[in-house]
């Protein structure tokens, strides 16, 4: 194996299409999928622990956390086979507990998983066309039951266990709401659907017999023991900024309200049009989560409603509305909050609500804030910062700052910091961004959009364009190492521009297909390019012509890299090999072993080579390239890797993919050779700011300073007024208290005199009571003495009686003891005689048995001798007969020979006569 090691450090991204994609491990740690791994993320300390996907996994499909929060089940496709892996979460790192990969029923993928309340059983729902529901005792890998969930192959979205019952399971889907119970080795449906079928998108258990179900038409149904008990509808609400009266219809009210002015009868055309418009805006209840007071559910794009149980009836009432905030950095802030909620969950203490959205974002809401001011609208907050919501197409790093620039098909440009693992800047645009390059200083960024190429400043709080270039659909652009030039690709032409004068200093033409990758040499005198036409060209920027070329039309190249000395070119493409090119010829071809390389990067030291694959994995190998399969392969992304980059100090590797995730790796050499180059100068801390912004900020600071001074003076004036008021109040209070003290002194003297008088009366009463008590005590003593004498006489009589009874009982006991001993002696003599008699009989029986045994042995011996003698006689008899038969046979053979000779001679004589 290779000695070059890559260790994942941090990942920016979320795969919201994974079922049940967010869950709490404890109050501070959440789990969610990113790339081809699951992450344990600490909300306060912000560290990440990786749970990598299975080897050769094609991506995760569903997650499930056990109720005891010890196990995590992950559904994957591994080598085109469905697999369920159960991890043990408390162990560090998380280790695999069981792998379920062999199934005796047809299955293509598992789309939803759930653990039983005691975490011993696992239920999994397969996708169409099989739509099987499987029930395991997962620790023993024992299949308990499997049943076809729907014979019509309608899609099933979610499966769950009853929170109090291991044997009851619920599934929901398009026209499907079914409850199953495990009994007698099978899963049997226990409910029957009534009424019009609905497209049930989500459900949650509110108690051991109640299930809340949401539909794609904004309806909520409460089922109790399989029967519908309650129903309500949700209206698609407008944001609070617009003057729209929020109204939640009563169960008996209609969702549709039509104008009644004009004609009393609404025409059928207007009615159908109004109904169609209303249905088009009905919110989808795509996620439901239960908590102790009720439940939370999505109510269309960007809205979550909290419902609480009503006391007067069985239903629930809406208690609070929480919205996803509008993003002012978006190209269309009014549409930035229109995101469907894909999953939601409450923390174990129910203090926070976490949601994921269809745009791969994570939001959090503190539940305690919902009780502060219920009249004001509540909003979610980003868990950390906004993430990419589509495939990332561009990636680059710089030298002077620890920054990473990315662009994406979500029309955004983002600047990340790989030291602090934070998002420094981001901005969304009207057009899709295909390529990006970060200036070596970290102050400028070059972005290729679908309509033009833009050179932008990275300001302190904004990304601002200051020069546009007419390069449409630029899919590749890069600054030179010195930053004074940049290359931009337009189809099969490479344009070279000056960063200072913005002049088009050169156009490199020669490719017959689209250019896919461009890289500068270390001294910026050469440019290497590769394209879909199978050509790898080395260009001289001094002459604008090709110095070397290597064309292989059977290969469509996707990425190219260069050694630090600019002598070796590395190229990868569609032919599943890594080519080492020098002087227009291919020196070596290293096979990729049945996978296509999509990206390649070489370290600045020249000792490390990293490749990205179409399966989303990365491979690390040392240079010179190995002949055999000597590389380390790591699970990285859930889609093809689009770009790779390594930092200037060779410490970090960065990878992006079509799955919308950015992954940061720590790389090092196991042989101990130092990869880190000592930095002469630390990272720059300077930032750009325009003069106008600076003046505005200065003006704002001056205004704020003036305002502070005014507030300070006003506060001092208010303090003086308060001091004066307080002094007057203190004076009034002092006089009032002095008067009260005088009155209290007078009252105290009066009370003291009354107290002395009461004490004298008390002393007299006490002496009388003492005399009375002493007389009563004397009377009681005399009476008690008489009673004591009587009781003593009774005690003497009882003692004499007890002594007499004890003597009688001792005599009886002695007599009984003698009787018992005599009876025991008689029984002993009787049974000893019987024992002697039986012993004699036993000895006689043993003598008889020995005599019979001797007789038997003698008889047996005589019989054996007779049989042997008889067998010998029979043997002699048959041997004699056998000898006689052999002699007879020989005699017959001789006669037969004579007869044959006679016949032969007769036949010859007959022939001669004829």
Phi, psi and omega in degrees: 000159182288150177271356178274121187243137174240127181242123181293132181253312185206150178224138176250112179152163179215141174254090187285346180282352175287129181297136180056054193279352176229139177203155180267131171275317170209195186294335184245350185241129176245163179232131177207156181274140177210131186062227177251031180223166168252145183245137165262115188241127179271123188292326182268310182280342173063033173265160179236136172242133188266137169245092188292151176290170180293155179298135182063028177286143178260014176122156180270148182245327184203151176237159173206129176259133179290151180301329178276003175059032177257336187232148176232124178258134181233128175265129182222168168247113182245114182052047177063020177237134179291140182217141173242122181246130178252124180253149175264111190285322183296334181288149180236116353287167181298131182249153179288129178265312179213154175231121177258109185225353180245120184231141180261028176217155182293133180203138174253324178198153175258120187261347179205141182229157175201143175265152175286165181303326179267006176066015181265341183241155180226134177241141183222139179250129178269160178276170177293157009274355184285310181053048178269145174250118185248144185230118184242151155265093198290329182295329177260004181053039183256123175283116182274319181195157174213140182216149177281120187288325182210126182284340181271002178059033171288149182293138174253134187257326189211146174227146180205159175265150167299130185294349180239359188222120180291341189260354183251133184230144178238138174229147176225151180190198180287104183075016185234119164222105186228142173248128178243148175233133178278118179208137178054040175080008180223161173261118182245135178288134184249354179237163178232126183287132178240155178082188183285132179297144179240161173270091184281112185273328187206164175203164177206141176280125176266335176203189184289345179229006182242133178231129174261130185235138178244151184240176179277000177250019175078022180256145175242129178241134174253119178252133176239118184055034177089351180254140181289128182246337188204149180210143174209167180234149182249133176270150175281108187270147175276156177301153183299337182294334178267146183280086179228128181281118178286134180217126174256116186293147172289162180302323183275350182275156178273149175285339188253126177239130184237152180295143181248359179283160180080228182293135180292335180252123180280133182295155182296327180294314178296321180297313181295323179294318179295319178295319179297318178295319181295317180294328180293336182256006180294134182284149176263130176270083187273349181206141177223139175222133181267149170216180192297327183271343183169239180202161173243144179214152174285149182226056182094182183299123172077011185231136173232133179249141174257128177245141176239152182289136177273147182276329186281341179211182187282348187278192181228152178237149179291131184249327185202147176246130180238132184242152169284129184288154175285140181265111183288345177273357180283157178292335176222086184302329181293339180255355185293335181269001181277075181235132177285136177280122182264333181201149176212151178204151177263149174291162182304325179271358181062027177275335181227152176241126182245135179227155170241153184236170181292345177264024176061037179250152175243127179236153180226149180220133179272118186294330180297332179289342181285345180261359184283296180229094185287344180285332181276148179292141179259149182225146171288165173234151174300139176301316173226295181198163181294142182248166176294143181247004178213182182301136178272127186254337184227149182207139175198156176236171178233181184261318191275349181220153178277058186248151174231129178252135177226152172225160190212166174288354173279010174069029181238155172239130184228141178244117182252157175246114185276355173273317180264354181055051181228166174261116182276314183217151169201154179203143178254151184231178181278338185246159177287142180256127185255327185214154181211148175216136181257130179298144182306331179283342182081012182258345184226156178220141180246125186231131176263111178262175181292335183255333183197171175256131185237134172257123189231150175272139172265096182275180185296330182218020183201158171246111191238129180285136174232356176203131176251144177237140184278065176241102184276141176058042180289113183262356180205130175209150182200138173283152172289165182297329177275346177084357183276345179228161169213150180250139179226134184261133174232096183070249180251014180244138178252118179263134178250124181240155174271133181287334183270314181263348181063019178278149175277095188279341181196153174231120183260110182243140179168334179286141176264349177234181181293137177281126184258335184207141180223138179216143179268150171284168184297326180267005179065015178269345182232156177224131179252135179223154174219157184211181181288348179279002179082018182252140171238116184246144171248116186257143172261122182282346177285322182255341183075017182240169181279130174274315178222159177209148178218114186243128176224095190294342180280356183238132173259107185286145179241338182201153182219150178216168185222146175289158182301329180273004176063022180262334184242136175247135177248132182222143177230153182195206189282350183271011174060040174221158172252119186257139176250112189245139176207134178053049174067013180226152180274114180284316183214153172231116181258120183291151179262359176061068171064034172214150182263128174282134180246344181206153178212146176212145180242138180293159180291338176281342181082001183264347183238139175231130179237138178233148174249148187243168177288346177272359179089005179265161172241151178235137178245134179214158180265161177251137005298150184297142181285150178279320182263190184281067184249084176203160174259133180244136184233140173287124185235295188239166178261015178207172179302138177284129184264324181213154174221149178210150178236141184291163186296335179264009178060026181264329186231140173249137181237135181227145175231165186207172175291348178280001176080019183244145174248125185242131179252128181242145170264126182244145178202167184254122183290340181283354176093357177291129184293128176262339185281129176262133182295128181275124178290324181232139179290175179297143180288142178251000181288149176229158179269146173208136182285160180297321180296314179297321180296317179296319179296316179295322177296317179298317178298319179297318178297316179297318178295322178295317177299318179297322178297317178298316179299315179297324179295313178297317180297320178295320178297317178298315179298322178296319178297316177300319180293323177298316179298314180298318181293324178296316178297317179296321179296322179296314179297317180295323180297313178299318181297318180292325178297316178298317179295323178297319179297315180295323179293324177298315179300313179299325181294319178296315179300315180296325180295318179296315178298325180293318179298317179298316180295326179293321178297315178299322181293321180296318179296314179298323181294320180294319178298317180297323180294317179296315180299320182292322180294322177295318181295324180294319179296316179299317181295325180294318181294315180298317182292328177295317177299314179298324182293322178295316178301316181295325180293320177298316178300320180298321180296316180298316181295325180294318178297315180299321180294322181293319179296317180295325180294320180295317179298316181294324178294323178295315178299320181296321179294318179298316181295326179293318179295316179300318181295318181295319180296316180297322180294320179295317180298316180296322180296315179297318181299313184285334174293321177296313178301320180295319179296319179297314181295324179296320179297313179300320180296318180296318178298318180296322179294322178296317178299318182295320179293320179296316179296324179295320179294317178298318180297316180298318180296314178301315180299320181293317180296318180297318180296319180295317179299317182295318179298317180295319180294318179298320180295318179296316179297318180300315181295318181301311184286330175295320177296315179298320180297321180293320179296319180295320180297317179296319178297321181295318180295319180297319179294321177299320180294316178296321179297319178297319180296316181296320180298320179294320179298314180298319181295318181293321177296320181293321179293320179296320179296316178299320182294322179293320179291000000 
